[in-house]
Amino acid sequence: MNASVSSNGEIVPWEQRDPMLPYYEALRDRLIMSYSGDKHKPKIVAVTSCKRGSGTTRIATGLAAALSRDVQRNVLFIGLEKDNIAVA
């Protein structure tokens, strides 16, 4: 099995050929710009939706992967889905 593909066949968010990569990076850039003058750490970012299956986990994971590319930034991703809690 290819290491860049998850078990359910989706492309992992840090894979360069992920079609969502430009959107993750745009969200990362926008988030970094919005906190540019704030020296307080840590920052907490939440991604949520009102409907199951809307892609919030994929977007949150992709955003976390995009943020973690900066060597001066530590990222803790916590997925709080109702049926599946994940920490990475």
N, CA, C and O atoms as a CHARMM CRD file, in Angstrom:
* protein
*
  352
    1    1 MET  N      0.83700  -1.18800   0.00000 PROA 1      0.00000
    2    1 MET  CA     0.00000   0.00000   0.00000 PROA 1      0.00000
    3    1 MET  C      0.87500   1.24100   0.00000 PROA 1      0.00000
    4    1 MET  O      1.89500   1.27900   0.68900 PROA 1      0.00000
    5    2 ASN  N      0.49300   2.24900  -0.75700 PROA 2      0.00000
    6    2 ASN  CA     1.22300   3.50000  -0.83200 PROA 2      0.00000
    7    2 ASN  C      1.13800   4.22500   0.49700 PROA 2      0.00000
    8    2 ASN  O      0.05300   4.35100   1.06400 PROA 2      0.00000
    9    3 ALA  N      2.27200   4.70400   1.00600 PROA 3      0.00000
   10    3 ALA  CA     2.31500   5.35600   2.31800 PROA 3      0.00000
   11    3 ALA  C      1.58100   6.68300   2.32500 PROA 3      0.00000
   12    3 ALA  O      1.20000   7.16400   3.39200 PROA 3      0.00000
   13    4 SER  N      1.37300   7.29000   1.16400 PROA 4      0.00000
   14    4 SER  CA     0.71700   8.58600   1.12200 PROA 4      0.00000
   15    4 SER  C     -0.80300   8.48200   1.00800 PROA 4      0.00000
   16    4 SER  O     -1.48300   9.50500   0.94100 PROA 4      0.00000
   17    5 VAL  N     -1.33500   7.28400   0.98700 PROA 5      0.00000
   18    5 VAL  CA    -2.77800   7.10100   0.88500 PROA 5      0.00000
   19    5 VAL  C     -3.28300   6.46200   2.16600 PROA 5      0.00000
   20    5 VAL  O     -2.71100   5.48300   2.64400 PROA 5      0.00000
   21    6 SER  N     -4.35400   7.01500   2.72200 PROA 6      0.00000
   22    6 SER  CA    -4.89600   6.46800   3.96200 PROA 6      0.00000
   23    6 SER  C     -5.63000   5.16300   3.69400 PROA 6      0.00000
   24    6 SER  O     -5.79200   4.75900   2.54200 PROA 6      0.00000
   25    7 SER  N     -6.06700   4.51500   4.74500 PROA 7      0.00000
   26    7 SER  CA    -6.69400   3.20400   4.61700 PROA 7      0.00000
   27    7 SER  C     -8.02000   3.24200   3.86600 PROA 7      0.00000
   28    7 SER  O     -8.42000   2.23400   3.28300 PROA 7      0.00000
   29    8 ASN  N     -8.71100   4.38300   3.86700 PROA 8      0.00000
   30    8 ASN  CA    -9.98900   4.44200   3.16100 PROA 8      0.00000
   31    8 ASN  C     -9.85400   5.00900   1.75600 PROA 8      0.00000
   32    8 ASN  O    -10.86000   5.34000   1.12700 PROA 8      0.00000
   33    9 GLY  N     -8.61500   5.12900   1.24700 PROA 9      0.00000
   34    9 GLY  CA    -8.40100   5.53900  -0.12700 PROA 9      0.00000
   35    9 GLY  C     -8.25400   7.03200  -0.35600 PROA 9      0.00000
   36    9 GLY  O     -7.97900   7.45100  -1.48000 PROA 9      0.00000
   37   10 GLU  N     -8.43100   7.85100   0.68000 PROA 10     0.00000
   38   10 GLU  CA    -8.27600   9.28000   0.52000 PROA 10     0.00000
   39   10 GLU  C     -6.80500   9.66600   0.56600 PROA 10     0.00000
   40   10 GLU  O     -5.98900   8.96400   1.16300 PROA 10     0.00000
   41   11 ILE  N     -6.47500  10.77800  -0.06300 PROA 11     0.00000
   42   11 ILE  CA    -5.10900  11.28300  -0.04400 PROA 11     0.00000
   43   11 ILE  C     -4.88400  11.98600   1.28900 PROA 11     0.00000
   44   11 ILE  O     -5.71300  12.78600   1.72200 PROA 11     0.00000
   45   12 VAL  N     -3.76600  11.68900   1.93500 PROA 12     0.00000
   46   12 VAL  CA    -3.46300  12.34500   3.20600 PROA 12     0.00000
   47   12 VAL  C     -3.15700  13.82000   2.95500 PROA 12     0.00000
   48   12 VAL  O     -2.63600  14.16300   1.89400 PROA 12     0.00000
   49   13 PRO  N     -3.47300  14.71100   3.92100 PROA 13     0.00000
   50   13 PRO  CA    -3.40400  16.15000   3.66300 PROA 13     0.00000
   51   13 PRO  C     -2.01000  16.70900   3.45100 PROA 13     0.00000
   52   13 PRO  O     -1.88500  17.81300   2.92000 PROA 13     0.00000
   53   14 TRP  N     -0.96200  16.00700   3.83600 PROA 14     0.00000
   54   14 TRP  CA     0.39000  16.53300   3.62200 PROA 14     0.00000
   55   14 TRP  C      0.98600  16.05400   2.29800 PROA 14     0.00000
   56   14 TRP  O      2.12400  16.39800   1.98200 PROA 14     0.00000
   57   15 GLU  N      0.25800  15.28600   1.53800 PROA 15     0.00000
   58   15 GLU  CA     0.71800  14.81400   0.23300 PROA 15     0.00000
   59   15 GLU  C      0.68000  15.97200  -0.76400 PROA 15     0.00000
   60   15 GLU  O     -0.32100  16.68400  -0.85100 PROA 15     0.00000
   61   16 GLN  N      1.75900  16.16100  -1.51000 PROA 16     0.00000
   62   16 GLN  CA     1.87100  17.27200  -2.44900 PROA 16     0.00000
   63   16 GLN  C      0.84000  17.21700  -3.57000 PROA 16     0.00000
   64   16 GLN  O      0.51700  18.25500  -4.14900 PROA 16     0.00000
   65   17 ARG  N      0.31800  16.04900  -3.89000 PROA 17     0.00000
   66   17 ARG  CA    -0.64900  15.95200  -4.99600 PROA 17     0.00000
   67   17 ARG  C     -2.10000  16.07200  -4.52500 PROA 17     0.00000
   68   17 ARG  O     -3.02400  15.87100  -5.31300 PROA 17     0.00000
   69   18 ASP  N     -2.30500  16.39500  -3.25400 PROA 18     0.00000
   70   18 ASP  CA    -3.65900  16.59700  -2.73500 PROA 18     0.00000
   71   18 ASP  C     -4.25800  17.84400  -3.38700 PROA 18     0.00000
   72   18 ASP  O     -3.67100  18.92000  -3.27500 PROA 18     0.00000
   73   19 PRO  N     -5.39500  17.73700  -4.05900 PROA 19     0.00000
   74   19 PRO  CA    -5.98100  18.89800  -4.72600 PROA 19     0.00000
   75   19 PRO  C     -6.42500  19.98700  -3.74800 PROA 19     0.00000
   76   19 PRO  O     -6.64900  21.12500  -4.15900 PROA 19     0.00000
   77   20 MET  N     -6.55300  19.66100  -2.48400 PROA 20     0.00000
   78   20 MET  CA    -6.95900  20.64100  -1.47300 PROA 20     0.00000
   79   20 MET  C     -5.77400  21.41800  -0.89900 PROA 20     0.00000
   80   20 MET  O     -5.98100  22.37200  -0.15000 PROA 20     0.00000
   81   21 LEU  N     -4.55500  21.04000  -1.22700 PROA 21     0.00000
   82   21 LEU  CA    -3.35300  21.65400  -0.65700 PROA 21     0.00000
   83   21 LEU  C     -3.33500  23.17800  -0.78600 PROA 21     0.00000
   84   21 LEU  O     -3.00100  23.84600   0.19200 PROA 21     0.00000
   85   22 PRO  N     -3.67300  23.76300  -1.93500 PROA 22     0.00000
   86   22 PRO  CA    -3.67300  25.23700  -2.01600 PROA 22     0.00000
   87   22 PRO  C     -4.66700  25.88300  -1.04400 PROA 22     0.00000
   88   22 PRO  O     -4.42400  26.98600  -0.55300 PROA 22     0.00000
   89   23 TYR  N     -5.76600  25.21200  -0.76900 PROA 23     0.00000
   90   23 TYR  CA    -6.75500  25.75100   0.16700 PROA 23     0.00000
   91   23 TYR  C     -6.25400  25.66800   1.60400 PROA 23     0.00000
   92   23 TYR  O     -6.45500  26.59900   2.38400 PROA 23     0.00000
   93   24 TYR  N     -5.60100  24.55400   1.96300 PROA 24     0.00000
   94   24 TYR  CA    -5.01900  24.42800   3.30300 PROA 24     0.00000
   95   24 TYR  C     -3.97700  25.51700   3.51700 PROA 24     0.00000
   96   24 TYR  O     -3.93600  26.14400   4.57600 PROA 24     0.00000
   97   25 GLU  N     -3.14200  25.74000   2.52000 PROA 25     0.00000
   98   25 GLU  CA    -2.09300  26.75000   2.64600 PROA 25     0.00000
   99   25 GLU  C     -2.68000  28.15200   2.69200 PROA 25     0.00000
  100   25 GLU  O     -2.15000  29.01200   3.39500 PROA 25     0.00000
  101   26 ALA  N     -3.76100  28.40400   1.95900 PROA 26     0.00000
  102   26 ALA  CA    -4.42100  29.71000   2.01300 PROA 26     0.00000
  103   26 ALA  C     -5.03200  29.94100   3.39000 PROA 26     0.00000
  104   26 ALA  O     -4.94100  31.04200   3.93200 PROA 26     0.00000
  105   27 LEU  N     -5.65300  28.91000   3.95900 PROA 27     0.00000
  106   27 LEU  CA    -6.18600  29.02900   5.32000 PROA 27     0.00000
  107   27 LEU  C     -5.06400  29.28600   6.31600 PROA 27     0.00000
  108   27 LEU  O     -5.20200  30.11700   7.21400 PROA 27     0.00000
  109   28 ARG  N     -3.94500  28.56600   6.15700 PROA 28     0.00000
  110   28 ARG  CA    -2.78500  28.76500   7.02900 PROA 28     0.00000
  111   28 ARG  C     -2.29200  30.20400   6.93700 PROA 28     0.00000
  112   28 ARG  O     -2.07500  30.85300   7.96000 PROA 28     0.00000
  113   29 ASP  N     -2.11400  30.70400   5.72000 PROA 29     0.00000
  114   29 ASP  CA    -1.61500  32.06700   5.54300 PROA 29     0.00000
  115   29 ASP  C     -2.56000  33.08900   6.15600 PROA 29     0.00000
  116   29 ASP  O     -2.12300  34.03900   6.80600 PROA 29     0.00000
  117   30 ARG  N     -3.83400  32.89400   5.95100 PROA 30     0.00000
  118   30 ARG  CA    -4.83300  33.82400   6.49100 PROA 30     0.00000
  119   30 ARG  C     -4.83300  33.79300   8.02100 PROA 30     0.00000
  120   30 ARG  O     -4.94500  34.83600   8.66500 PROA 30     0.00000
  121   31 LEU  N     -4.70800  32.61000   8.59300 PROA 31     0.00000
  122   31 LEU  CA    -4.67000  32.46300  10.04300 PROA 31     0.00000
  123   31 LEU  C     -3.42200  33.12000  10.62500 PROA 31     0.00000
  124   31 LEU  O     -3.49900  33.81900  11.63500 PROA 31     0.00000
  125   32 ILE  N     -2.28000  32.89600   9.99300 PROA 32     0.00000
  126   32 ILE  CA    -1.02700  33.50100  10.46400 PROA 32     0.00000
  127   32 ILE  C     -1.10700  35.02300  10.38400 PROA 32     0.00000
  128   32 ILE  O     -0.64700  35.71600  11.29200 PROA 32     0.00000
  129   33 MET  N     -1.68400  35.54600   9.30700 PROA 33     0.00000
  130   33 MET  CA    -1.82500  37.00100   9.17400 PROA 33     0.00000
  131   33 MET  C     -2.74900  37.57300  10.24200 PROA 33     0.00000
  132   33 MET  O     -2.50600  38.66700  10.75100 PROA 33     0.00000
  133   34 SER  N     -3.80200  36.84600  10.58300 PROA 34     0.00000
  134   34 SER  CA    -4.74000  37.37100  11.57600 PROA 34     0.00000
  135   34 SER  C     -4.13700  37.41200  12.97900 PROA 34     0.00000
  136   34 SER  O     -4.58500  38.19300  13.81900 PROA 34     0.00000
  137   35 TYR  N     -3.13400  36.58700  13.24100 PROA 35     0.00000
  138   35 TYR  CA    -2.47600  36.57400  14.54000 PROA 35     0.00000
  139   35 TYR  C     -1.11000  37.24800  14.50600 PROA 35     0.00000
  140   35 TYR  O     -0.32200  37.05900  15.43300 PROA 35     0.00000
  141   36 SER  N     -0.80400  38.02000  13.48000 PROA 36     0.00000
  142   36 SER  CA     0.54800  38.53000  13.28900 PROA 36     0.00000
  143   36 SER  C      1.04500  39.40400  14.43700 PROA 36     0.00000
  144   36 SER  O      2.22100  39.31600  14.78800 PROA 36     0.00000
  145   37 GLY  N      0.21400  40.23100  15.02900 PROA 37     0.00000
  146   37 GLY  CA     0.66100  41.11500  16.10100 PROA 37     0.00000
  147   37 GLY  C      0.45600  40.56100  17.49500 PROA 37     0.00000
  148   37 GLY  O      0.88200  41.17900  18.47100 PROA 37     0.00000
  149   38 ASP  N     -0.18000  39.42200  17.60700 PROA 38     0.00000
  150   38 ASP  CA    -0.51100  38.84000  18.91100 PROA 38     0.00000
  151   38 ASP  C      0.62300  37.94300  19.38600 PROA 38     0.00000
  152   38 ASP  O      0.90500  36.91900  18.76300 PROA 38     0.00000
  153   39 LYS  N      1.27000  38.31400  20.47300 PROA 39     0.00000
  154   39 LYS  CA     2.40200  37.54300  20.99700 PROA 39     0.00000
  155   39 LYS  C      1.96900  36.43400  21.94500 PROA 39     0.00000
  156   39 LYS  O      2.78800  35.60300  22.33700 PROA 39     0.00000
  157   40 HSD  N      0.69200  36.41000  22.31900 PROA 40     0.00000
  158   40 HSD  CA     0.19100  35.38900  23.24100 PROA 40     0.00000
  159   40 HSD  C      0.22800  34.01400  22.59100 PROA 40     0.00000
  160   40 HSD  O     -0.19900  33.84300  21.44900 PROA 40     0.00000
  161   41 LYS  N      0.74000  33.04000  23.32800 PROA 41     0.00000
  162   41 LYS  CA     0.76000  31.66100  22.85000 PROA 41     0.00000
  163   41 LYS  C      0.20300  30.78400  23.94200 PROA 41     0.00000
  164   41 LYS  O      0.39400  31.12800  25.10800 PROA 41     0.00000
  165   42 PRO  N     -0.44700  29.71900  23.68200 PROA 42     0.00000
  166   42 PRO  CA    -0.74800  29.11500  22.38800 PROA 42     0.00000
  167   42 PRO  C     -2.01600  29.69300  21.77500 PROA 42     0.00000
  168   42 PRO  O     -2.78300  30.39600  22.43200 PROA 42     0.00000
  169   43 LYS  N     -2.20700  29.38700  20.54600 PROA 43     0.00000
  170   43 LYS  CA    -3.41800  29.76600  19.81400 PROA 43     0.00000
  171   43 LYS  C     -4.30700  28.53400  19.71200 PROA 43     0.00000
  172   43 LYS  O     -3.82200  27.41800  19.52600 PROA 43     0.00000
  173   44 ILE  N     -5.59900  28.74600  19.83400 PROA 44     0.00000
  174   44 ILE  CA    -6.55600  27.64900  19.68800 PROA 44     0.00000
  175   44 ILE  C     -7.42600  27.96100  18.47400 PROA 44     0.00000
  176   44 ILE  O     -8.00800  29.04100  18.36900 PROA 44     0.00000
  177   45 VAL  N     -7.50300  27.00300  17.56800 PROA 45     0.00000
  178   45 VAL  CA    -8.30800  27.15300  16.35900 PROA 45     0.00000
  179   45 VAL  C     -9.28700  25.99700  16.31300 PROA 45     0.00000
  180   45 VAL  O     -8.89700  24.84400  16.50000 PROA 45     0.00000
  181   46 ALA  N    -10.54600  26.29100  16.06700 PROA 46     0.00000
  182   46 ALA  CA   -11.56600  25.24600  15.98400 PROA 46     0.00000
  183   46 ALA  C    -12.20600  25.27300  14.60100 PROA 46     0.00000
  184   46 ALA  O    -12.44800  26.33700  14.03200 PROA 46     0.00000
  185   47 VAL  N    -12.47200  24.09100  14.07700 PROA 47     0.00000
  186   47 VAL  CA   -13.17800  23.94200  12.79500 PROA 47     0.00000
  187   47 VAL  C    -14.39800  23.09000  13.09600 PROA 47     0.00000
  188   47 VAL  O    -14.27700  21.98700  13.62900 PROA 47     0.00000
  189   48 THR  N    -15.56600  23.59900  12.75500 PROA 48     0.00000
  190   48 THR  CA   -16.79700  22.88300  13.08200 PROA 48     0.00000
  191   48 THR  C    -17.81900  23.01300  11.95900 PROA 48     0.00000
  192   48 THR  O    -17.65800  23.80900  11.03300 PROA 48     0.00000
  193   49 SER  N    -18.85900  22.22100  12.06500 PROA 49     0.00000
  194   49 SER  CA   -19.94400  22.24900  11.09400 PROA 49     0.00000
  195   49 SER  C    -21.22400  21.79900  11.78600 PROA 49     0.00000
  196   49 SER  O    -21.18400  21.19200  12.85600 PROA 49     0.00000
  197   50 CYS  N    -22.33200  22.09500  11.17700 PROA 50     0.00000
  198   50 CYS  CA   -23.62300  21.67200  11.71600 PROA 50     0.00000
  199   50 CYS  C    -24.10500  20.36700  11.11200 PROA 50     0.00000
  200   50 CYS  O    -25.09600  19.80100  11.57600 PROA 50     0.00000
  201   51 LYS  N    -23.42400  19.87900  10.08700 PROA 51     0.00000
  202   51 LYS  CA   -23.88900  18.69000   9.38900 PROA 51     0.00000
  203   51 LYS  C    -22.79500  17.62900   9.32500 PROA 51     0.00000
  204   51 LYS  O    -21.64200  17.93600   9.02300 PROA 51     0.00000
  205   52 ARG  N    -23.15300  16.40900   9.60300 PROA 52     0.00000
  206   52 ARG  CA   -22.21500  15.29100   9.53700 PROA 52     0.00000
  207   52 ARG  C    -21.76500  15.07400   8.08300 PROA 52     0.00000
  208   52 ARG  O    -22.56600  15.17100   7.15300 PROA 52     0.00000
  209   53 GLY  N    -20.48700  14.78200   7.90900 PROA 53     0.00000
  210   53 GLY  CA   -19.96700  14.49600   6.58200 PROA 53     0.00000
  211   53 GLY  C    -19.63200  15.71900   5.75500 PROA 53     0.00000
  212   53 GLY  O    -19.46100  15.61000   4.54100 PROA 53     0.00000
  213   54 SER  N    -19.53500  16.87800   6.38000 PROA 54     0.00000
  214   54 SER  CA   -19.28000  18.10700   5.61900 PROA 54     0.00000
  215   54 SER  C    -17.80500  18.35000   5.32900 PROA 54     0.00000
  216   54 SER  O    -17.47900  19.26200   4.56900 PROA 54     0.00000
  217   55 GLY  N    -16.90000  17.55900   5.91200 PROA 55     0.00000
  218   55 GLY  CA   -15.47800  17.68400   5.61300 PROA 55     0.00000
  219   55 GLY  C    -14.66800  18.46000   6.62100 PROA 55     0.00000
  220   55 GLY  O    -13.53300  18.83900   6.33300 PROA 55     0.00000
  221   56 THR  N    -15.21800  18.70700   7.79700 PROA 56     0.00000
  222   56 THR  CA   -14.47000  19.48000   8.78600 PROA 56     0.00000
  223   56 THR  C    -13.20700  18.75800   9.24500 PROA 56     0.00000
  224   56 THR  O    -12.19000  19.40400   9.49800 PROA 56     0.00000
  225   57 THR  N    -13.25300  17.44600   9.35600 PROA 57     0.00000
  226   57 THR  CA   -12.06000  16.70800   9.77200 PROA 57     0.00000
  227   57 THR  C    -10.96700  16.83300   8.72800 PROA 57     0.00000
  228   57 THR  O     -9.80000  17.02800   9.06800 PROA 57     0.00000
  229   58 ARG  N    -11.33300  16.72400   7.46900 PROA 58     0.00000
  230   58 ARG  CA   -10.34100  16.84900   6.39400 PROA 58     0.00000
  231   58 ARG  C     -9.73800  18.24500   6.37100 PROA 58     0.00000
  232   58 ARG  O     -8.52500  18.39200   6.21600 PROA 58     0.00000
  233   59 ILE  N    -10.55900  19.26300   6.52200 PROA 59     0.00000
  234   59 ILE  CA   -10.05800  20.63400   6.51800 PROA 59     0.00000
  235   59 ILE  C     -9.18600  20.89400   7.74200 PROA 59     0.00000
  236   59 ILE  O     -8.12100  21.50000   7.62300 PROA 59     0.00000
  237   60 ALA  N     -9.62300  20.44500   8.91100 PROA 60     0.00000
  238   60 ALA  CA    -8.84000  20.64800  10.13200 PROA 60     0.00000
  239   60 ALA  C     -7.50700  19.91300  10.06600 PROA 60     0.00000
  240   60 ALA  O     -6.48300  20.44900  10.49000 PROA 60     0.00000
  241   61 THR  N     -7.51000  18.70300   9.54300 PROA 61     0.00000
  242   61 THR  CA    -6.27500  17.93100   9.40800 PROA 61     0.00000
  243   61 THR  C     -5.33800  18.59200   8.39800 PROA 61     0.00000
  244   61 THR  O     -4.13300  18.68500   8.63700 PROA 61     0.00000
  245   62 GLY  N     -5.87900  19.04400   7.28700 PROA 62     0.00000
  246   62 GLY  CA    -5.06800  19.72500   6.28000 PROA 62     0.00000
  247   62 GLY  C     -4.48800  21.03400   6.79700 PROA 62     0.00000
  248   62 GLY  O     -3.33600  21.36200   6.51200 PROA 62     0.00000
  249   63 LEU  N     -5.28300  21.78000   7.55300 PROA 63     0.00000
  250   63 LEU  CA    -4.80100  23.02300   8.14900 PROA 63     0.00000
  251   63 LEU  C     -3.69400  22.73900   9.15800 PROA 63     0.00000
  252   63 LEU  O     -2.67900  23.43600   9.18100 PROA 63     0.00000
  253   64 ALA  N     -3.88300  21.72600   9.98500 PROA 64     0.00000
  254   64 ALA  CA    -2.85000  21.35000  10.96100 PROA 64     0.00000
  255   64 ALA  C     -1.56400  20.93000  10.24900 PROA 64     0.00000
  256   64 ALA  O     -0.47100  21.29300  10.68300 PROA 64     0.00000
  257   65 ALA  N     -1.68700  20.16800   9.16200 PROA 65     0.00000
  258   65 ALA  CA    -0.50700  19.75200   8.40300 PROA 65     0.00000
  259   65 ALA  C      0.18700  20.95600   7.78000 PROA 65     0.00000
  260   65 ALA  O      1.41500  21.03200   7.78500 PROA 65     0.00000
  261   66 ALA  N     -0.58400  21.89500   7.24600 PROA 66     0.00000
  262   66 ALA  CA     0.00300  23.09300   6.64200 PROA 66     0.00000
  263   66 ALA  C      0.69700  23.95500   7.69500 PROA 66     0.00000
  264   66 ALA  O      1.77300  24.49600   7.44200 PROA 66     0.00000
  265   67 LEU  N      0.09200  24.08300   8.86300 PROA 67     0.00000
  266   67 LEU  CA     0.70500  24.85800   9.94000 PROA 67     0.00000
  267   67 LEU  C      1.97100  24.19600  10.46600 PROA 67     0.00000
  268   67 LEU  O      2.90900  24.88400  10.86900 PROA 67     0.00000
  269   68 SER  N      2.00500  22.87900  10.46600 PROA 68     0.00000
  270   68 SER  CA     3.15400  22.16700  11.02900 PROA 68     0.00000
  271   68 SER  C      4.37900  22.21100  10.12700 PROA 68     0.00000
  272   68 SER  O      5.46300  21.81600  10.55700 PROA 68     0.00000
  273   69 ARG  N      4.24000  22.67500   8.90000 PROA 69     0.00000
  274   69 ARG  CA     5.39900  22.75500   7.99500 PROA 69     0.00000
  275   69 ARG  C      6.39700  23.80400   8.44200 PROA 69     0.00000
  276   69 ARG  O      7.57500  23.73100   8.09300 PROA 69     0.00000
  277   70 ASP  N      5.93800  24.77500   9.20700 PROA 70     0.00000
  278   70 ASP  CA     6.82500  25.80600   9.73800 PROA 70     0.00000
  279   70 ASP  C      7.59300  25.21200  10.91700 PROA 70     0.00000
  280   70 ASP  O      6.98200  24.76800  11.88900 PROA 70     0.00000
  281   71 VAL  N      8.91900  25.20000  10.84300 PROA 71     0.00000
  282   71 VAL  CA     9.72600  24.54200  11.87400 PROA 71     0.00000
  283   71 VAL  C      9.66000  25.25700  13.22100 PROA 71     0.00000
  284   71 VAL  O     10.03000  24.67100  14.23800 PROA 71     0.00000
  285   72 GLN  N      9.20300  26.49200  13.25400 PROA 72     0.00000
  286   72 GLN  CA     9.11300  27.23600  14.50700 PROA 72     0.00000
  287   72 GLN  C      7.73000  27.13000  15.13800 PROA 72     0.00000
  288   72 GLN  O      7.43000  27.84000  16.09800 PROA 72     0.00000
  289   73 ARG  N      6.88800  26.25100  14.60600 PROA 73     0.00000
  290   73 ARG  CA     5.52100  26.16100  15.10700 PROA 73     0.00000
  291   73 ARG  C      5.21400  24.72100  15.49500 PROA 73     0.00000
  292   73 ARG  O      5.44900  23.80100  14.71200 PROA 73     0.00000
  293   74 ASN  N      4.69600  24.52600  16.69100 PROA 74     0.00000
  294   74 ASN  CA     4.23000  23.20900  17.12800 PROA 74     0.00000
  295   74 ASN  C      2.72100  23.16500  16.97500 PROA 74     0.00000
  296   74 ASN  O      2.03100  24.14000  17.27100 PROA 74     0.00000
  297   75 VAL  N      2.21500  22.04400  16.51700 PROA 75     0.00000
  298   75 VAL  CA     0.77500  21.90200  16.28600 PROA 75     0.00000
  299   75 VAL  C      0.28900  20.65500  16.99500 PROA 75     0.00000
  300   75 VAL  O      0.89100  19.58800  16.87400 PROA 75     0.00000
  301   76 LEU  N     -0.79800  20.79100  17.73400 PROA 76     0.00000
  302   76 LEU  CA    -1.48000  19.65600  18.35100 PROA 76     0.00000
  303   76 LEU  C     -2.86400  19.58900  17.72600 PROA 76     0.00000
  304   76 LEU  O     -3.66000  20.51700  17.86900 PROA 76     0.00000
  305   77 PHE  N     -3.15000  18.50600  17.04100 PROA 77     0.00000
  306   77 PHE  CA    -4.46200  18.31100  16.41700 PROA 77     0.00000
  307   77 PHE  C     -5.27700  17.39200  17.30700 PROA 77     0.00000
  308   77 PHE  O     -4.83200  16.29700  17.65100 PROA 77     0.00000
  309   78 ILE  N     -6.46700  17.83300  17.67900 PROA 78     0.00000
  310   78 ILE  CA    -7.38100  17.00500  18.46600 PROA 78     0.00000
  311   78 ILE  C     -8.70200  16.94500  17.71600 PROA 78     0.00000
  312   78 ILE  O     -9.37100  17.96400  17.54000 PROA 78     0.00000
  313   79 GLY  N     -9.07200  15.75500  17.27800 PROA 79     0.00000
  314   79 GLY  CA   -10.34600  15.55800  16.59500 PROA 79     0.00000
  315   79 GLY  C    -11.39100  15.11800  17.61300 PROA 79     0.00000
  316   79 GLY  O    -11.21700  14.10600  18.29200 PROA 79     0.00000
  317   80 LEU  N    -12.45300  15.86500  17.71500 PROA 80     0.00000
  318   80 LEU  CA   -13.48700  15.57100  18.71200 PROA 80     0.00000
  319   80 LEU  C    -14.79900  15.15100  18.06900 PROA 80     0.00000
  320   80 LEU  O    -15.86600  15.62800  18.45600 PROA 80     0.00000
  321   81 GLU  N    -14.72100  14.26800  17.09700 PROA 81     0.00000
  322   81 GLU  CA   -15.94700  13.76300  16.49900 PROA 81     0.00000
  323   81 GLU  C    -16.71100  12.96600  17.53600 PROA 81     0.00000
  324   81 GLU  O    -16.11500  12.39100  18.44600 PROA 81     0.00000
  325   82 LYS  N    -18.00000  12.93200  17.40500 PROA 82     0.00000
  326   82 LYS  CA   -18.84900  12.27600  18.39600 PROA 82     0.00000
  327   82 LYS  C    -18.49800  10.81100  18.60100 PROA 82     0.00000
  328   82 LYS  O    -18.48300  10.33600  19.73600 PROA 82     0.00000
  329   83 ASP  N    -18.21500  10.08400  17.52200 PROA 83     0.00000
  330   83 ASP  CA   -17.95800   8.65600  17.62400 PROA 83     0.00000
  331   83 ASP  C    -16.48200   8.29500  17.60400 PROA 83     0.00000
  332   83 ASP  O    -16.13200   7.13200  17.80300 PROA 83     0.00000
  333   84 ASN  N    -15.60400   9.27300  17.36800 PROA 84     0.00000
  334   84 ASN  CA   -14.19400   8.94900  17.20300 PROA 84     0.00000
  335   84 ASN  C    -13.35900  10.14300  17.67100 PROA 84     0.00000
  336   84 ASN  O    -13.36600  11.18800  17.02000 PROA 84     0.00000
  337   85 ILE  N    -12.65300  10.00700  18.77100 PROA 85     0.00000
  338   85 ILE  CA   -11.78300  11.06800  19.27500 PROA 85     0.00000
  339   85 ILE  C    -10.34700  10.69800  18.93400 PROA 85     0.00000
  340   85 ILE  O     -9.89200   9.60000  19.25500 PROA 85     0.00000
  341   86 ALA  N     -9.62900  11.61800  18.27800 PROA 86     0.00000
  342   86 ALA  CA    -8.27200  11.34200  17.82700 PROA 86     0.00000
  343   86 ALA  C     -7.34100  12.46400  18.26000 PROA 86     0.00000
  344   86 ALA  O     -7.73100  13.63200  18.24900 PROA 86     0.00000
  345   87 VAL  N     -6.12900  12.12700  18.63700 PROA 87     0.00000
  346   87 VAL  CA    -5.07400  13.08800  18.94400 PROA 87     0.00000
  347   87 VAL  C     -3.87000  12.72400  18.10000 PROA 87     0.00000
  348   87 VAL  O     -3.41900  11.57800  18.11100 PROA 87     0.00000
  349   88 ALA  N     -3.34700  13.70200  17.36500 PROA 88     0.00000
  350   88 ALA  CA    -2.16100  13.45500  16.53000 PROA 88     0.00000
  351   88 ALA  C     -1.17000  14.57000  16.69400 PROA 88     0.00000
  352   88 ALA  O     -0.10600  14.54600  16.07400 PROA 88     0.00000
